[in-house]
Amino acid sequence: MTESDGAGSRHGGPPAAAAAQKMYKHTGSSDEVLLEKKGGAGIITLNRPKALNALNLSMIQQIYPQIKAWEQDPETFLIIIKGTGGKAFCAGGDIRAITDAGKVGDKLAQDFFREEYTLNNAIGTCKKPYVALIDGITMGGGVGLSVHGHFRVATEKTLFAMPETAIGLFPDVGGGYFLPRLSGKIGYYLALTGFRLKGRDVLKAGIATHFVESEKLPDLEKDLIALKSASKENIADLLNSYHVKSKIDQEKEFVLDEHMEKINSLFSANSMEEIVKKLKEDGSPFAIKQLETINKMSPTSLKMTLRQLREGASMSLQDVLTMEYRLSQACMRGHDFYEGVRAVLIDKDQSPRWKPAALEEVSDEFVDNCFKPLGNNDLEL
């Protein structure tokens, strides 16, 4: 897709709608994303199972106009998004491609984030009920494809995390919007430590809206497709009927329950230095474990992330995504993102050399600069 095509389809004008109507009639199993209409449902299937359905730019450029077309289509009552392969819903964005592009100043490093966040916003503002079946690994970009929609169905196989601070990035895709809105300081804890939530805990944390056993998803999908008038209420009733019958881990208490008091007090500090100080003073096994985790993360990312969530807590999704676009471009200009990707994804030595290496060395002035508007290059939603 050329730049001019992108501009035309971004706002979902008639050409995009027409192209999208054609698009879902020609889906082959080799396509990276399958777009089809079944009954009153538009179905998006992420189809890169070998890459754990990681999201790349061409997938974003297919999904966005299709959502816009279905939104306008009186015969489409709801949108369902799912992944293939049984392991992942979507394990994140195509980080390797972005890294390669960023190193050489290629436009992909701008376009990817711009178009991804535009898609996140389309999901967050979608007029049709949007149901994400988050079965399996759901991280980073996969969270952006699901969490802003009306319904998120977790299963016992769901593995949720926002692990970006470990690669010199920050929990983007609207993380600054949904994370600070979770109860207490859970969102801050998840964002800074990359802690992984599994199965029913994804529901208990307030990220999923329903919990359904993985093997029941095909039946649920059939029932969703068969709904005659798919209002939000009807969809909610159907999801609830499956949810109440799901017994897996029903009795287990939330994994963070016993730590919630500590999380709420320790992660309510105004600065990263203060959080670290509180953790050291606390000295409990839980606090020591969090310190060990935080010490591995990019100090720049940690400072950026804490401010992102504190500011995002009172912003609209659109303003959060605009802010996050600025941060994404700051990361593309910086050091830690490339070093984090090298250490975690390429060389896999798990020992990134962050610059600066300590929280105290990341100046407020540097962090302020990351949040500055980009003029004509700002993301406009």
N, C-alpha and C positions, 0 to 999 in steps of 0.2 A: 504494500500500500504506500503510495507516495504521500508526501506531506500534504499536498492539496486535497487528495482523497480524504485524508484523515480529518481535515478541517471541515469538509462537507458532511462527513458522516457523524462527526462528534455531536452535532446538535439534533441528530435524528430527523433530518429533513426527509422529504419524499424519496430522494434517490436511495437513502439508507434503508428506508422501509421497504421499498421495492426489491432492493438487493437482498435484504434479509428474508423477505417472503420466498424468494427463489432459493435462498441458501439452504433452508432446512430440507429441501426436497433432494438435495444431492449430497447426503452424508455417507461417506464410505468409512469402513472401520479403521482405515489408516489415518483418518483426519485426527488432528490433535484435540479438537472439540467437536462434539456431535450436537447438532441443533435440530430438534424435531418437534412436531406438533402431534399430540395424541389426545383425542377427545378435546376437552376444553383447556388442556394443559400444554404450555410450552416447556419443553424439557431440554436442559443444558447438561451435557455429559462431558466432563473433563476426561480426555482419553489419551493420557501419556503415562500409562501404568508403570513403565520402566523407570520413568523420572518421577515416580510418585505424584503424577499429575501436576507437577510444578507449572506455574503459570508463566507463559512467555508473551511477548508483545503481539504475535499474530493471533493467539487465542483471545487476548483482550480485544483486539480489533474485530474479531468475529462476534464475541459475546455482546459487546456494547450496543451496536446497531440493532441486534436481534432483540435485546430487552426493550429498547425504544420502540421497535416495531410491534412487539407483542403488547406493549402498554397501550398502543393506539388501536389494537385490533379488538373489535367488539366480540369476536368469537373465542378470544383467549381469556380465561378467567383467573388462571394462576400460573406461576412460573416455578418449576422445580429444578434445583441444581444438585448434581451428584457426581461422584468420581467412579472410574472403572478400576478393576484389578484387585479389589478386596483389601488392599493394604492402606490406601490413603484416600481421603477426600481431595486434599491438595496440600502438599508439604511446604508450599511457599512460592516465592517468585523465582524466576530464572536468574539467580544471583551471579552465576559464572558469566553469562552473556553481558550482564550489566557491568561487571568488573572489567572485562576485556574492553568494553566500549569506553568506560570511564578513564581507563589508563591512557587511551589514545585520543581522548577528547571527542569521541564519536557522539553523534546526536542521540543515539539510543539511550544514553544515560539520562538525558532529559525526557525523551519521549516516553520511555517505559513508565517512569513514575507519574508523569503528567496523565497518561492515558489510563494507568491503573487506578489512580485516585479519582479520575473522572468516572470510571466504572464503579468504584466504591460508592461514590455519591449517587449514581443512577440506581444502585441497589437500595441505598438508604432513603431515596425519595420515590421509589417505585410505587405507582398507583395500583398495580395489581398485587395481590398477596404473593409473597415470595417465600418458598419453602426450601431450606438448605438441609440436605441429608448428610450430616457430617460424620460419616462412618469411617473410622480409621484416622490416620495422621492428619491433623488440621493445624497448620502453623503459618505464621506470617501472612503471605498473600492469600492463603486459603481461608484465614480468619476474615480477611477483607471481603472475600466473596460470599461470606455467610452471615457474619455477626450483625450487619446493618439491616438485614432483611427481617420480615415480620416473624418468621418461625425458623428455629434451628433445632433439628432433631439429632440428639447425640445417641450413641449406642455404647455397648460395653467395649467396643473396639476403638472408640474415639480417644485420641491422644492430642490434647490441646497444649500449645505453648507459643509464647512470643519470645523467641530466644535471641533477638537481634543485638542486645548489648554485648553478646559474646563475639559478634563479628564486626564490631565497630559501627553498627547502625543503631536504630532506635525502633521501638515498636510502632511501625507506621500503619498504613492502610486504615487510618481512622482510630488507631489505638489511643490517641490522645483524647478521643471522644468517649469510647465505650469503657476503657479501663478505669478512669477515675469515677465512673458512675456505678461501678460494682460496689457491693456493700463494704462498709469500713474502708480499710486500706488494702484490700485484696488486690486490686488492680495495680497499685504501686508495687506491691510485693512481686506479682507476676511479671511486671514490666522490667524491674531492676534485676531480678534473679533469674528470669527465664524458667521458673519452676513449671514442671509439667503436670497438668491435670489429666486424670484418666476416667473414662466411662462416666458413671453417674455424677462424679465430682464436677464435671463440666456443667451439668445442670445445677448442682448445688451452689456453684460459684456465681450463677446468674448469667452464664454465657450461652448455654442452650436453653430453649424454652420447653423442650420435651425430651423424654428418654424412651426409646423403643429398642427392643432387641434386634440386633443386626439381621438375623434371618427373617424377621417380619417385614423388613423394608420393601421387598418386592410386592407383598400384599398391600402394604400401606400405599405404595405408589399407584397400584391398580385402583384402589379405592379413591384416591385423590383424583385420578384421571376420570373416574366414573361419576364424580360429583356433578349433579345436574345444575345446581346454581351455587357456584363456588364463592360464597361470600366469606369474609374473614371469619365470621362466627361459625359457619358450617365447617370450614377447614379446622378451626380451633377445636370444635366438637369432635371431629374425626380423629385429630391428633391426640386429644385427651382420651378418647376411647381406647386407643392403642397404648398410650402412656400408662393408664391405670392397670392395664393387664401385664405390664412388664415387671417381673418380680426380681430380676437379677440385681444383686447388691442393694435390695430395697432397705434392708435393716442396717446396712453399714453407715456409720456416721461420716460426715464430711471430713476428708483427709486433713483439712486445715483447722477443724473445730478447736482442737486442744491448743492451737497456737494463735487463735484469732486475737486474743487480748494483747499478746506480745506484738503481733503484726500491726494492729491498730495503733499501739503506742510508739513502737520503734520506727515505723514507716510514716509517721505523721510529721517528722522533722522537716524544717524548711530548706535544708541543704544536705547534700550527700555527705559532707564532712560530719554534720550533726548526726545523720543516720548511723554512720560508722562509729562515731563516739558512743552513741546510745547502745549499739550492739556490743561494743567492747565492755561498757559498764554493766550491761545485763549479764554477760558471761555464761548464760545457760547453754546447754548443748545445742539447742535450736539456734540461738544467737550466733554461736561460734561457727556453726555450719553455714549460716547466711553470710557471715564475714568472709569465710573461705571462698564462697561462690562469688561474692561481689569483688573480691580482690583479683579474680581472674578476668573480670570484664573491662572493657575499654573505659578508662576514667572520663574521657570526653563524652562517650555515649551515655554514661551514667548521669552526668550533669545535664546533658541535653534532654534526656528522657524524663528526669525528675521535673524539669521546668515545663516540658511538653505536657505532662499530665496535670501539673498544677494549673497551667493556663487553660488547657483544654477542658477542664472541669466545668468552666462557665461559658464555653464557646459553642456555637452551632457546629454541626458536622461540616458544613461548607468552610467555615473559618478554620476549623481544625485541619482539614485537608490542605487548605492554602498554606497554613503554617508548616505542615509536614512536608509539603513540596519544597519549601525554603530549606528545611533541615536536610532533605534528601540531597539537595544540590550542594549544601555545605559538606556533607559526607563525601560526595563525589570529588570535591576540591581538596579534601583532607588526606590524611595518612592512614588512619586506623581502619577504615573500611577495607582497603586493599590488603592490609596486613592481617586483619581478622579473617578474611576469606582465604588468604594464603594458608594461615595456620589451621583453620578448621576444615576447609573444604578441599584445598589443593594439595599441600604437603601433608596435611593431617598430623602435624607434630604437636598440635594443641598447645603450642607455647608462643602466642603472639607477643611481639615486642611493641607495646603501645607507646606512642609519642603524643603528648607527654605521658610519662609512666605513672604519675601519682595524681590523685584528685587535687591536691594543693597547687599543682602546677597548671591546672586548667583554669585560666583566668575568667572572671565574670565578663570581661570585655570580649574575650574570644567567644564565649557562649552567646552573648548579646548579638554578636555579628552573625551567628548562624541563623538567628530569628529575623534578621533584617529583610524587608521587602526586596523583591528582585526586579522592580520596575516593570518594564514591558514583558519580562520573562516570568512574572508571577503566574500562578495557576488561577484561572478564572472559572468559577462554577456558576 
